[in-house]
Amino acid sequence: KISQRVSKTFQGVHSLWLGFLRAITAGL
């Protein structure tokens, strides 16, 4: 289903965003 694909993509983007924020806070 499309909803499953969207949720999966959203999860991937969310994890990437969390890693990005973590890298920024570590850099600060």
C-alpha positions in Angstrom: 0.0 0.0 0.0 1.1 3.6 -0.5 0.5 4.5 3.2 3.0 1.8 4.2 5.6 3.2 1.8 5.0 6.7 3.0 5.3 5.7 6.7 8.5 3.8 5.9 10.0 6.8 4.1 9.0 9.1 6.9 10.7 6.7 9.4 13.9 6.9 7.4 13.8 10.7 7.1 13.1 10.9 10.8 16.1 8.8 11.8 18.3 10.8 9.4 17.0 14.0 11.0 17.7 12.7 14.5 21.3 11.8 13.4 21.7 15.2 11.9 20.6 17.0 15.1 22.8 14.7 17.2 25.8 15.6 15.0 25.1 19.3 15.4 24.7 19.1 19.2 28.0 17.1 19.3 29.7 19.7 17.1 28.5 22.5 19.4 
